[in-house]
């Protein structure tokens, strides 16, 4: 299921009176890219195709369900693969 919140903004664009703290205990600053890999090409809806136009977001067809999350452009060169329990790899 896909949905879009036209009124939503990035947290760092919130007015000062509504701003939340951005300090993460491990120093992470920003999610810089998200790639969703799906094996079923029939799952690509119009909404999913439109989502591919967002900077740093991509939905592609692949061999397995997998989420690739990049934080801070992968500057530290570190990664964690959560498979097989969770189909996700995080690079930071």
mmCIF file as gemmi writes it, N, C-alpha and C atoms, coordinates in Angstrom:
data_model
loop_
_atom_site.group_PDB
_atom_site.id
_atom_site.type_symbol
_atom_site.label_atom_id
_atom_site.label_alt_id
_atom_site.label_comp_id
_atom_site.label_asym_id
_atom_site.label_entity_id
_atom_site.label_seq_id
_atom_site.pdbx_PDB_ins_code
_atom_site.Cartn_x
_atom_site.Cartn_y
_atom_site.Cartn_z
_atom_site.occupancy
_atom_site.B_iso_or_equiv
_atom_site.pdbx_formal_charge
_atom_site.auth_seq_id
_atom_site.auth_asym_id
_atom_site.pdbx_PDB_model_num
ATOM 1 N N . UNK Axp A 1 ? 0.846 -1.168 0 1 0 ? 1 A 1
ATOM 2 C CA . UNK Axp A 1 ? 0 0 0 1 0 ? 1 A 1
ATOM 3 C C . UNK Axp A 1 ? 0.898 1.239 0 1 0 ? 1 A 1
ATOM 4 N N . UNK Axp A 2 ? 0.585 2.182 -0.847 1 0 ? 2 A 1
ATOM 5 C CA . UNK Axp A 2 ? 1.322 3.435 -0.956 1 0 ? 2 A 1
ATOM 6 C C . UNK Axp A 2 ? 0.417 4.584 -0.569 1 0 ? 2 A 1
ATOM 7 N N . UNK Axp A 3 ? 0.971 5.585 0.072 1 0 ? 3 A 1
ATOM 8 C CA . UNK Axp A 3 ? 0.209 6.785 0.378 1 0 ? 3 A 1
ATOM 9 C C . UNK Axp A 3 ? 1.143 7.979 0.331 1 0 ? 3 A 1
ATOM 10 N N . UNK Axp A 4 ? 0.564 9.161 0.162 1 0 ? 4 A 1
ATOM 11 C CA . UNK Axp A 4 ? 1.328 10.392 0.043 1 0 ? 4 A 1
ATOM 12 C C . UNK Axp A 4 ? 0.683 11.447 0.925 1 0 ? 4 A 1
ATOM 13 N N . UNK Axp A 5 ? 1.486 12.094 1.743 1 0 ? 5 A 1
ATOM 14 C CA . UNK Axp A 5 ? 0.998 13.166 2.609 1 0 ? 5 A 1
ATOM 15 C C . UNK Axp A 5 ? 1.504 14.493 2.057 1 0 ? 5 A 1
ATOM 16 N N . UNK Axp A 6 ? 0.658 15.182 1.319 1 0 ? 6 A 1
ATOM 17 C CA . UNK Axp A 6 ? 1.088 16.416 0.656 1 0 ? 6 A 1
ATOM 18 C C . UNK Axp A 6 ? 1.518 17.495 1.643 1 0 ? 6 A 1
ATOM 19 N N . UNK Axp A 7 ? 1.018 17.437 2.87 1 0 ? 7 A 1
ATOM 20 C CA . UNK Axp A 7 ? 1.346 18.447 3.869 1 0 ? 7 A 1
ATOM 21 C C . UNK Axp A 7 ? 2.617 18.115 4.645 1 0 ? 7 A 1
ATOM 22 N N . UNK Axp A 8 ? 3.132 16.908 4.494 1 0 ? 8 A 1
ATOM 23 C CA . UNK Axp A 8 ? 4.296 16.477 5.273 1 0 ? 8 A 1
ATOM 24 C C . UNK Axp A 8 ? 5.565 17.177 4.792 1 0 ? 8 A 1
ATOM 25 N N . UNK Axp A 9 ? 6.44 17.451 5.731 1 0 ? 9 A 1
ATOM 26 C CA . UNK Axp A 9 ? 7.723 18.102 5.443 1 0 ? 9 A 1
ATOM 27 C C . UNK Axp A 9 ? 8.812 17.332 6.165 1 0 ? 9 A 1
ATOM 28 N N . UNK Axp A 10 ? 10.036 17.525 5.722 1 0 ? 10 A 1
ATOM 29 C CA . UNK Axp A 10 ? 11.177 16.954 6.435 1 0 ? 10 A 1
ATOM 30 C C . UNK Axp A 10 ? 11.227 17.572 7.827 1 0 ? 10 A 1
ATOM 31 N N . UNK Axp A 11 ? 11.619 16.791 8.836 1 0 ? 11 A 1
ATOM 32 C CA . UNK Axp A 11 ? 11.683 17.34 10.19 1 0 ? 11 A 1
ATOM 33 C C . UNK Axp A 11 ? 12.605 18.557 10.31 1 0 ? 11 A 1
ATOM 34 N N . UNK Axp A 12 ? 13.67 18.606 9.513 1 0 ? 12 A 1
ATOM 35 C CA . UNK Axp A 12 ? 14.579 19.752 9.607 1 0 ? 12 A 1
ATOM 36 C C . UNK Axp A 12 ? 14.019 21.002 8.925 1 0 ? 12 A 1
ATOM 37 N N . UNK Axp A 13 ? 12.842 20.895 8.315 1 0 ? 13 A 1
ATOM 38 C CA . UNK Axp A 13 ? 12.183 22.046 7.709 1 0 ? 13 A 1
ATOM 39 C C . UNK Axp A 13 ? 11.024 22.553 8.57 1 0 ? 13 A 1
ATOM 40 N N . UNK Axp A 14 ? 10.832 21.958 9.743 1 0 ? 14 A 1
ATOM 41 C CA . UNK Axp A 14 ? 9.736 22.358 10.628 1 0 ? 14 A 1
ATOM 42 C C . UNK Axp A 14 ? 10.02 23.723 11.233 1 0 ? 14 A 1
ATOM 43 N N . UNK Axp A 15 ? 8.961 24.49 11.515 1 0 ? 15 A 1
ATOM 44 C CA . UNK Axp A 15 ? 9.153 25.772 12.197 1 0 ? 15 A 1
ATOM 45 C C . UNK Axp A 15 ? 9.808 25.542 13.561 1 0 ? 15 A 1
ATOM 46 N N . UNK Axp A 16 ? 10.535 26.519 14.043 1 0 ? 16 A 1
ATOM 47 C CA . UNK Axp A 16 ? 11.288 26.385 15.291 1 0 ? 16 A 1
ATOM 48 C C . UNK Axp A 16 ? 10.42 25.928 16.454 1 0 ? 16 A 1
ATOM 49 N N . UNK Axp A 17 ? 9.189 26.409 16.521 1 0 ? 17 A 1
ATOM 50 C CA . UNK Axp A 17 ? 8.319 26.041 17.64 1 0 ? 17 A 1
ATOM 51 C C . UNK Axp A 17 ? 7.854 24.578 17.594 1 0 ? 17 A 1
ATOM 52 N N . UNK Axp A 18 ? 7.999 23.92 16.431 1 0 ? 18 A 1
ATOM 53 C CA . UNK Axp A 18 ? 7.601 22.52 16.301 1 0 ? 18 A 1
ATOM 54 C C . UNK Axp A 18 ? 8.792 21.598 16.068 1 0 ? 18 A 1
ATOM 55 N N . UNK Axp A 19 ? 9.984 22.148 16.04 1 0 ? 19 A 1
ATOM 56 C CA . UNK Axp A 19 ? 11.186 21.357 15.744 1 0 ? 19 A 1
ATOM 57 C C . UNK Axp A 19 ? 11.477 20.359 16.86 1 0 ? 19 A 1
ATOM 58 N N . UNK Axp A 20 ? 11.939 19.191 16.462 1 0 ? 20 A 1
ATOM 59 C CA . UNK Axp A 20 ? 12.321 18.147 17.402 1 0 ? 20 A 1
ATOM 60 C C . UNK Axp A 20 ? 13.837 18.019 17.396 1 0 ? 20 A 1
ATOM 61 N N . UNK Axp A 21 ? 14.417 17.484 18.471 1 0 ? 21 A 1
ATOM 62 C CA . UNK Axp A 21 ? 15.876 17.339 18.503 1 0 ? 21 A 1
ATOM 63 C C . UNK Axp A 21 ? 16.362 16.357 17.428 1 0 ? 21 A 1
ATOM 64 N N . UNK Axp A 22 ? 17.548 16.632 16.893 1 0 ? 22 A 1
ATOM 65 C CA . UNK Axp A 22 ? 18.098 15.794 15.83 1 0 ? 22 A 1
ATOM 66 C C . UNK Axp A 22 ? 19.342 15.032 16.26 1 0 ? 22 A 1
ATOM 67 N N . UNK Axp A 23 ? 19.613 14.979 17.518 1 0 ? 23 A 1
ATOM 68 C CA . UNK Axp A 23 ? 20.807 14.302 18.002 1 0 ? 23 A 1
ATOM 69 C C . UNK Axp A 23 ? 20.527 12.812 18.159 1 0 ? 23 A 1
ATOM 70 N N . UNK Axp A 24 ? 21.217 11.983 17.367 1 0 ? 24 A 1
ATOM 71 C CA . UNK Axp A 24 ? 21.077 10.532 17.506 1 0 ? 24 A 1
ATOM 72 C C . UNK Axp A 24 ? 22.254 10.032 18.317 1 0 ? 24 A 1
ATOM 73 N N . UNK Axp A 25 ? 22.043 9.106 19.245 1 0 ? 25 A 1
ATOM 74 C CA . UNK Axp A 25 ? 23.121 8.633 20.113 1 0 ? 25 A 1
ATOM 75 C C . UNK Axp A 25 ? 24.37 8.151 19.377 1 0 ? 25 A 1
ATOM 76 N N . UNK Axp A 26 ? 24.2 7.579 18.171 1 0 ? 26 A 1
ATOM 77 C CA . UNK Axp A 26 ? 25.375 7.09 17.452 1 0 ? 26 A 1
ATOM 78 C C . UNK Axp A 26 ? 25.894 8.077 16.404 1 0 ? 26 A 1
ATOM 79 N N . UNK Axp A 27 ? 25.353 9.291 16.397 1 0 ? 27 A 1
ATOM 80 C CA . UNK Axp A 27 ? 25.867 10.325 15.512 1 0 ? 27 A 1
ATOM 81 C C . UNK Axp A 27 ? 25.242 10.375 14.133 1 0 ? 27 A 1
ATOM 82 N N . UNK Axp A 28 ? 24.293 9.503 13.818 1 0 ? 28 A 1
ATOM 83 C CA . UNK Axp A 28 ? 23.639 9.554 12.504 1 0 ? 28 A 1
ATOM 84 C C . UNK Axp A 28 ? 22.982 10.905 12.308 1 0 ? 28 A 1
ATOM 85 N N . UNK Axp A 29 ? 23.057 11.426 11.079 1 0 ? 29 A 1
ATOM 86 C CA . UNK Axp A 29 ? 22.479 12.735 10.784 1 0 ? 29 A 1
ATOM 87 C C . UNK Axp A 29 ? 21.284 12.647 9.824 1 0 ? 29 A 1
ATOM 88 N N . UNK Axp A 30 ? 21.424 11.843 8.75 1 0 ? 30 A 1
ATOM 89 C CA . UNK Axp A 30 ? 20.409 11.898 7.699 1 0 ? 30 A 1
ATOM 90 C C . UNK Axp A 30 ? 20.343 10.584 6.929 1 0 ? 30 A 1
ATOM 91 N N . UNK Axp A 31 ? 19.114 10.153 6.622 1 0 ? 31 A 1
ATOM 92 C CA . UNK Axp A 31 ? 18.941 9.037 5.691 1 0 ? 31 A 1
ATOM 93 C C . UNK Axp A 31 ? 19.155 9.625 4.297 1 0 ? 31 A 1
ATOM 94 N N . UNK Axp A 32 ? 20.162 9.13 3.583 1 0 ? 32 A 1
ATOM 95 C CA . UNK Axp A 32 ? 20.498 9.741 2.296 1 0 ? 32 A 1
ATOM 96 C C . UNK Axp A 32 ? 19.984 8.961 1.091 1 0 ? 32 A 1
ATOM 97 N N . UNK Axp A 33 ? 19.693 7.68 1.25 1 0 ? 33 A 1
ATOM 98 C CA . UNK Axp A 33 ? 19.057 6.967 0.15 1 0 ? 33 A 1
ATOM 99 C C . UNK Axp A 33 ? 18.343 5.72 0.663 1 0 ? 33 A 1
ATOM 100 N N . UNK Axp A 34 ? 17.328 5.338 -0.096 1 0 ? 34 A 1
ATOM 101 C CA . UNK Axp A 34 ? 16.542 4.158 0.223 1 0 ? 34 A 1
ATOM 102 C C . UNK Axp A 34 ? 16.231 3.459 -1.086 1 0 ? 34 A 1
ATOM 103 N N . UNK Axp A 35 ? 16.605 2.206 -1.175 1 0 ? 35 A 1
ATOM 104 C CA . UNK Axp A 35 ? 16.325 1.405 -2.373 1 0 ? 35 A 1
ATOM 105 C C . UNK Axp A 35 ? 15.481 0.21 -1.951 1 0 ? 35 A 1
ATOM 106 N N . UNK Axp A 36 ? 14.332 0.063 -2.573 1 0 ? 36 A 1
ATOM 107 C CA . UNK Axp A 36 ? 13.428 -1.055 -2.318 1 0 ? 36 A 1
ATOM 108 C C . UNK Axp A 36 ? 13.548 -2.009 -3.499 1 0 ? 36 A 1
ATOM 109 N N . UNK Axp A 37 ? 13.911 -3.244 -3.208 1 0 ? 37 A 1
ATOM 110 C CA . UNK Axp A 37 ? 14.063 -4.254 -4.255 1 0 ? 37 A 1
ATOM 111 C C . UNK Axp A 37 ? 12.939 -5.273 -4.092 1 0 ? 37 A 1
ATOM 112 N N . UNK Axp A 38 ? 12.232 -5.546 -5.194 1 0 ? 38 A 1
ATOM 113 C CA . UNK Axp A 38 ? 11.115 -6.487 -5.17 1 0 ? 38 A 1
ATOM 114 C C . UNK Axp A 38 ? 11.246 -7.449 -6.345 1 0 ? 38 A 1
ATOM 115 N N . UNK Axp A 39 ? 10.972 -8.735 -6.134 1 0 ? 39 A 1
ATOM 116 C CA . UNK Axp A 39 ? 11.082 -9.698 -7.23 1 0 ? 39 A 1
ATOM 117 C C . UNK Axp A 39 ? 9.899 -9.677 -8.194 1 0 ? 39 A 1
ATOM 118 N N . UNK Axp A 40 ? 8.774 -9.161 -7.787 1 0 ? 40 A 1
ATOM 119 C CA . UNK Axp A 40 ? 7.568 -9.218 -8.608 1 0 ? 40 A 1
ATOM 120 C C . UNK Axp A 40 ? 7.383 -7.922 -9.383 1 0 ? 40 A 1
ATOM 121 N N . UNK Axp A 41 ? 7.635 -7.972 -10.689 1 0 ? 41 A 1
ATOM 122 C CA . UNK Axp A 41 ? 7.486 -6.746 -11.487 1 0 ? 41 A 1
ATOM 123 C C . UNK Axp A 41 ? 6.03 -6.301 -11.578 1 0 ? 41 A 1
ATOM 124 N N . UNK Axp A 42 ? 5.085 -7.175 -11.282 1 0 ? 42 A 1
ATOM 125 C CA . UNK Axp A 42 ? 3.673 -6.802 -11.319 1 0 ? 42 A 1
ATOM 126 C C . UNK Axp A 42 ? 3.301 -5.9 -10.142 1 0 ? 42 A 1
ATOM 127 N N . UNK Axp A 43 ? 4.163 -5.841 -9.133 1 0 ? 43 A 1
ATOM 128 C CA . UNK Axp A 43 ? 3.879 -5.017 -7.952 1 0 ? 43 A 1
ATOM 129 C C . UNK Axp A 43 ? 4.134 -3.528 -8.206 1 0 ? 43 A 1
ATOM 130 N N . UNK Axp A 44 ? 4.666 -3.191 -9.363 1 0 ? 44 A 1
ATOM 131 C CA . UNK Axp A 44 ? 4.996 -1.797 -9.653 1 0 ? 44 A 1
ATOM 132 C C . UNK Axp A 44 ? 3.744 -1.047 -10.1 1 0 ? 44 A 1
ATOM 133 N N . UNK Axp A 45 ? 3.17 -0.311 -9.184 1 0 ? 45 A 1
ATOM 134 C CA . UNK Axp A 45 ? 1.969 0.471 -9.46 1 0 ? 45 A 1
ATOM 135 C C . UNK Axp A 45 ? 2.36 1.842 -10.009 1 0 ? 45 A 1
ATOM 136 N N . UNK Axp A 46 ? 1.37 2.613 -10.375 1 0 ? 46 A 1
ATOM 137 C CA . UNK Axp A 46 ? 1.612 3.983 -10.811 1 0 ? 46 A 1
ATOM 138 C C . UNK Axp A 46 ? 2.239 4.784 -9.687 1 0 ? 46 A 1
ATOM 139 N N . UNK Axp A 47 ? 1.757 4.572 -8.461 1 0 ? 47 A 1
ATOM 140 C CA . UNK Axp A 47 ? 2.315 5.288 -7.307 1 0 ? 47 A 1
ATOM 141 C C . UNK Axp A 47 ? 3.78 4.934 -7.101 1 0 ? 47 A 1
ATOM 142 N N . UNK Axp A 48 ? 4.12 3.658 -7.246 1 0 ? 48 A 1
ATOM 143 C CA . UNK Axp A 48 ? 5.507 3.232 -7.077 1 0 ? 48 A 1
ATOM 144 C C . UNK Axp A 48 ? 6.388 3.834 -8.163 1 0 ? 48 A 1
ATOM 145 N N . UNK Axp A 49 ? 5.884 3.897 -9.37 1 0 ? 49 A 1
ATOM 146 C CA . UNK Axp A 49 ? 6.632 4.495 -10.469 1 0 ? 49 A 1
ATOM 147 C C . UNK Axp A 49 ? 6.867 5.982 -10.208 1 0 ? 49 A 1
ATOM 148 N N . UNK Axp A 50 ? 5.868 6.669 -9.703 1 0 ? 50 A 1
ATOM 149 C CA . UNK Axp A 50 ? 6.016 8.09 -9.369 1 0 ? 50 A 1
ATOM 150 C C . UNK Axp A 50 ? 7.022 8.281 -8.231 1 0 ? 50 A 1
ATOM 151 N N . UNK Axp A 51 ? 7.023 7.369 -7.282 1 0 ? 51 A 1
ATOM 152 C CA . UNK Axp A 51 ? 7.952 7.473 -6.146 1 0 ? 51 A 1
ATOM 153 C C . UNK Axp A 51 ? 9.398 7.437 -6.613 1 0 ? 51 A 1
ATOM 154 N N . UNK Axp A 52 ? 9.668 6.764 -7.717 1 0 ? 52 A 1
ATOM 155 C CA . UNK Axp A 52 ? 11.032 6.693 -8.24 1 0 ? 52 A 1
ATOM 156 C C . UNK Axp A 52 ? 11.565 8.049 -8.678 1 0 ? 52 A 1
ATOM 157 N N . UNK Axp A 53 ? 10.727 9.036 -8.754 1 0 ? 53 A 1
ATOM 158 C CA . UNK Axp A 53 ? 11.166 10.37 -9.142 1 0 ? 53 A 1
ATOM 159 C C . UNK Axp A 53 ? 11.706 11.166 -7.952 1 0 ? 53 A 1
ATOM 160 N N . UNK Axp A 54 ? 11.538 10.632 -6.747 1 0 ? 54 A 1
ATOM 161 C CA . UNK Axp A 54 ? 12.032 11.31 -5.553 1 0 ? 54 A 1
ATOM 162 C C . UNK Axp A 54 ? 13.536 11.137 -5.426 1 0 ? 54 A 1
ATOM 163 N N . UNK Axp A 55 ? 14.215 12.186 -5.054 1 0 ? 55 A 1
ATOM 164 C CA . UNK Axp A 55 ? 15.664 12.138 -4.865 1 0 ? 55 A 1
ATOM 165 C C . UNK Axp A 55 ? 16.009 11.174 -3.72 1 0 ? 55 A 1
ATOM 166 N N . UNK Axp A 56 ? 16.914 10.252 -3.98 1 0 ? 56 A 1
ATOM 167 C CA . UNK Axp A 56 ? 17.373 9.328 -2.959 1 0 ? 56 A 1
ATOM 168 C C . UNK Axp A 56 ? 16.465 8.139 -2.725 1 0 ? 56 A 1
ATOM 169 N N . UNK Axp A 57 ? 15.427 7.984 -3.523 1 0 ? 57 A 1
ATOM 170 C CA . UNK Axp A 57 ? 14.486 6.877 -3.353 1 0 ? 57 A 1
ATOM 171 C C . UNK Axp A 57 ? 14.362 6.134 -4.664 1 0 ? 57 A 1
ATOM 172 N N . UNK Axp A 58 ? 14.383 4.8 -4.586 1 0 ? 58 A 1
ATOM 173 C CA . UNK Axp A 58 ? 14.305 4.013 -5.811 1 0 ? 58 A 1
ATOM 174 C C . UNK Axp A 58 ? 13.646 2.672 -5.524 1 0 ? 58 A 1
ATOM 175 N N . UNK Axp A 59 ? 12.761 2.268 -6.409 1 0 ? 59 A 1
ATOM 176 C CA . UNK Axp A 59 ? 12.151 0.944 -6.355 1 0 ? 59 A 1
ATOM 177 C C . UNK Axp A 59 ? 12.597 0.212 -7.613 1 0 ? 59 A 1
ATOM 178 N N . UNK Axp A 60 ? 13.184 -0.954 -7.436 1 0 ? 60 A 1
ATOM 179 C CA . UNK Axp A 60 ? 13.694 -1.71 -8.576 1 0 ? 60 A 1
ATOM 180 C C . UNK Axp A 60 ? 13.29 -3.177 -8.461 1 0 ? 60 A 1
ATOM 181 N N . UNK Axp A 61 ? 13.341 -3.862 -9.59 1 0 ? 61 A 1
ATOM 182 C CA . UNK Axp A 61 ? 13.078 -5.297 -9.603 1 0 ? 61 A 1
ATOM 183 C C . UNK Axp A 61 ? 14.382 -6.025 -9.347 1 0 ? 61 A 1
ATOM 184 N N . UNK Axp A 62 ? 14.318 -7.093 -8.556 1 0 ? 62 A 1
ATOM 185 C CA . UNK Axp A 62 ? 15.501 -7.877 -8.25 1 0 ? 62 A 1
ATOM 186 C C . UNK Axp A 62 ? 15.145 -9.315 -7.957 1 0 ? 62 A 1
ATOM 187 N N . UNK Axp A 63 ? 16.106 -10.048 -7.41 1 0 ? 63 A 1
ATOM 188 C CA . UNK Axp A 63 ? 15.914 -11.472 -7.148 1 0 ? 63 A 1
ATOM 189 C C . UNK Axp A 63 ? 15.188 -11.759 -5.842 1 0 ? 63 A 1
ATOM 190 N N . UNK Axp A 64 ? 15.162 -10.785 -4.923 1 0 ? 64 A 1
ATOM 191 C CA . UNK Axp A 64 ? 14.575 -11.008 -3.605 1 0 ? 64 A 1
ATOM 192 C C . UNK Axp A 64 ? 14.01 -9.7 -3.065 1 0 ? 64 A 1
ATOM 193 N N . UNK Axp A 65 ? 13.181 -9.815 -2.037 1 0 ? 65 A 1
ATOM 194 C CA . UNK Axp A 65 ? 12.722 -8.621 -1.329 1 0 ? 65 A 1
ATOM 195 C C . UNK Axp A 65 ? 13.887 -8.125 -0.479 1 0 ? 65 A 1
ATOM 196 N N . UNK Axp A 66 ? 14.242 -6.859 -0.629 1 0 ? 66 A 1
ATOM 197 C CA . UNK Axp A 66 ? 15.369 -6.311 0.11 1 0 ? 66 A 1
ATOM 198 C C . UNK Axp A 66 ? 15.231 -4.797 0.189 1 0 ? 66 A 1
ATOM 199 N N . UNK Axp A 67 ? 15.589 -4.268 1.339 1 0 ? 67 A 1
ATOM 200 C CA . UNK Axp A 67 ? 15.607 -2.826 1.553 1 0 ? 67 A 1
ATOM 201 C C . UNK Axp A 67 ? 17.044 -2.416 1.822 1 0 ? 67 A 1
ATOM 202 N N . UNK Axp A 68 ? 17.563 -1.488 1.027 1 0 ? 68 A 1
ATOM 203 C CA . UNK Axp A 68 ? 18.916 -0.969 1.21 1 0 ? 68 A 1
ATOM 204 C C . UNK Axp A 68 ? 18.792 0.466 1.706 1 0 ? 68 A 1
ATOM 205 N N . UNK Axp A 69 ? 19.241 0.692 2.919 1 0 ? 69 A 1
ATOM 206 C CA . UNK Axp A 69 ? 19.141 1.998 3.551 1 0 ? 69 A 1
ATOM 207 C C . UNK Axp A 69 ? 20.538 2.573 3.725 1 0 ? 69 A 1
ATOM 208 N N . UNK Axp A 70 ? 20.719 3.809 3.267 1 0 ? 70 A 1
ATOM 209 C CA . UNK Axp A 70 ? 22.007 4.485 3.414 1 0 ? 70 A 1
ATOM 210 C C . UNK Axp A 70 ? 21.831 5.693 4.319 1 0 ? 70 A 1
ATOM 211 N N . UNK Axp A 71 ? 22.739 5.822 5.278 1 0 ? 71 A 1
ATOM 212 C CA . UNK Axp A 71 ? 22.723 6.934 6.214 1 0 ? 71 A 1
ATOM 213 C C . UNK Axp A 71 ? 24.007 7.738 6.039 1 0 ? 71 A 1
ATOM 214 N N . UNK Axp A 72 ? 23.881 9.041 5.964 1 0 ? 72 A 1
ATOM 215 C CA . UNK Axp A 72 ? 25.028 9.953 5.851 1 0 ? 72 A 1
ATOM 216 C C . UNK Axp A 72 ? 25.951 9.582 4.693 1 0 ? 72 A 1
ATOM 217 N N . UNK Axp A 73 ? 25.355 9.205 3.574 1 0 ? 73 A 1
ATOM 218 C CA . UNK Axp A 73 ? 26.087 8.854 2.344 1 0 ? 73 A 1
ATOM 219 C C . UNK Axp A 73 ? 27.084 7.717 2.558 1 0 ? 73 A 1
ATOM 220 N N . UNK Axp A 74 ? 26.881 6.908 3.593 1 0 ? 74 A 1
ATOM 221 C CA . UNK Axp A 74 ? 27.785 5.79 3.865 1 0 ? 74 A 1
ATOM 222 C C . UNK Axp A 74 ? 29.19 6.229 4.21 1 0 ? 74 A 1
ATOM 223 N N . UNK Axp A 75 ? 29.327 7.424 4.783 1 0 ? 75 A 1
ATOM 224 C CA . UNK Axp A 75 ? 30.638 8.045 5.01 1 0 ? 75 A 1
ATOM 225 C C . UNK Axp A 75 ? 31.585 7.223 5.875 1 0 ? 75 A 1
ATOM 226 N N . UNK Axp A 76 ? 31.065 6.474 6.838 1 0 ? 76 A 1
ATOM 227 C CA . UNK Axp A 76 ? 31.958 5.713 7.721 1 0 ? 76 A 1
ATOM 228 C C . UNK Axp A 76 ? 32.433 4.41 7.091 1 0 ? 76 A 1
ATOM 229 N N . UNK Axp A 77 ? 31.784 3.994 5.997 1 0 ? 77 A 1
ATOM 230 C CA . UNK Axp A 77 ? 32.161 2.744 5.345 1 0 ? 77 A 1
ATOM 231 C C . UNK Axp A 77 ? 31.683 1.502 6.087 1 0 ? 77 A 1
ATOM 232 N N . UNK Axp A 78 ? 30.797 1.665 7.041 1 0 ? 78 A 1
ATOM 233 C CA . UNK Axp A 78 ? 30.301 0.535 7.809 1 0 ? 78 A 1
ATOM 234 C C . UNK Axp A 78 ? 28.931 0.098 7.299 1 0 ? 78 A 1
ATOM 235 N N . UNK Axp A 79 ? 28.6 -1.165 7.579 1 0 ? 79 A 1
ATOM 236 C CA . UNK Axp A 79 ? 27.317 -1.712 7.137 1 0 ? 79 A 1
ATOM 237 C C . UNK Axp A 79 ? 26.882 -2.816 8.089 1 0 ? 79 A 1
ATOM 238 N N . UNK Axp A 80 ? 25.577 -3.077 8.077 1 0 ? 80 A 1
ATOM 239 C CA . UNK Axp A 80 ? 25.042 -4.216 8.823 1 0 ? 80 A 1
ATOM 240 C C . UNK Axp A 80 ? 23.964 -4.871 7.976 1 0 ? 80 A 1
ATOM 241 N N . UNK Axp A 81 ? 24.077 -6.177 7.804 1 0 ? 81 A 1
ATOM 242 C CA . UNK Axp A 81 ? 23.114 -6.967 7.045 1 0 ? 81 A 1
ATOM 243 C C . UNK Axp A 81 ? 22.211 -7.668 8.056 1 0 ? 81 A 1
ATOM 244 N N . UNK Axp A 82 ? 20.932 -7.352 8.055 1 0 ? 82 A 1
ATOM 245 C CA . UNK Axp A 82 ? 19.991 -7.908 9.014 1 0 ? 82 A 1
ATOM 246 C C . UNK Axp A 82 ? 19.373 -9.231 8.556 1 0 ? 82 A 1
ATOM 247 N N . UNK Axp A 83 ? 19.747 -9.697 7.364 1 0 ? 83 A 1
ATOM 248 C CA . UNK Axp A 83 ? 19.191 -10.959 6.872 1 0 ? 83 A 1
ATOM 249 C C . UNK Axp A 83 ? 19.777 -12.122 7.658 1 0 ? 83 A 1
ATOM 250 N N . UNK Axp A 84 ? 19.1 -13.215 7.83 1 0 ? 84 A 1
ATOM 251 C CA . UNK Axp A 84 ? 17.819 -13.577 7.231 1 0 ? 84 A 1
ATOM 252 C C . UNK Axp A 84 ? 16.608 -13.103 8.015 1 0 ? 84 A 1
ATOM 253 N N . UNK Axp A 85 ? 16.79 -12.594 9.23 1 0 ? 85 A 1
ATOM 254 C CA . UNK Axp A 85 ? 15.65 -12.194 10.052 1 0 ? 85 A 1
ATOM 255 C C . UNK Axp A 85 ? 14.856 -11.041 9.48 1 0 ? 85 A 1
ATOM 256 N N . UNK Axp A 86 ? 15.535 -10.105 8.832 1 0 ? 86 A 1
ATOM 257 C CA . UNK Axp A 86 ? 14.901 -8.918 8.263 1 0 ? 86 A 1
ATOM 258 C C . UNK Axp A 86 ? 15.581 -8.625 6.928 1 0 ? 86 A 1
ATOM 259 N N . UNK Axp A 87 ? 14.831 -8.506 5.839 1 0 ? 87 A 1
ATOM 260 C CA . UNK Axp A 87 ? 15.456 -8.284 4.53 1 0 ? 87 A 1
ATOM 261 C C . UNK Axp A 87 ? 15.918 -6.824 4.362 1 0 ? 87 A 1
ATOM 262 N N . UNK Axp A 88 ? 16.973 -6.464 5.104 1 0 ? 88 A 1
ATOM 263 C CA . UNK Axp A 88 ? 17.447 -5.081 5.085 1 0 ? 88 A 1
ATOM 264 C C . UNK Axp A 88 ? 18.949 -5.031 5.303 1 0 ? 88 A 1
ATOM 265 N N . UNK Axp A 89 ? 19.599 -4.145 4.559 1 0 ? 89 A 1
ATOM 266 C CA . UNK Axp A 89 ? 21.019 -3.847 4.751 1 0 ? 89 A 1
ATOM 267 C C . UNK Axp A 89 ? 21.126 -2.344 4.979 1 0 ? 89 A 1
ATOM 268 N N . UNK Axp A 90 ? 21.841 -1.965 6.033 1 0 ? 90 A 1
ATOM 269 C CA . UNK Axp A 90 ? 22.023 -0.555 6.348 1 0 ? 90 A 1
ATOM 270 C C . UNK Axp A 90 ? 23.508 -0.207 6.191 1 0 ? 90 A 1
ATOM 271 N N . UNK Axp A 91 ? 23.779 0.827 5.42 1 0 ? 91 A 1
ATOM 272 C CA . UNK Axp A 91 ? 25.139 1.351 5.237 1 0 ? 91 A 1
ATOM 273 C C . UNK Axp A 91 ? 25.197 2.738 5.857 1 0 ? 91 A 1
ATOM 274 N N . UNK Axp A 92 ? 26.275 3.009 6.616 1 0 ? 92 A 1
ATOM 275 C CA . UNK Axp A 92 ? 26.427 4.331 7.233 1 0 ? 92 A 1
ATOM 276 C C . UNK Axp A 92 ? 27.857 4.759 7.236 1 0 ? 92 A 1
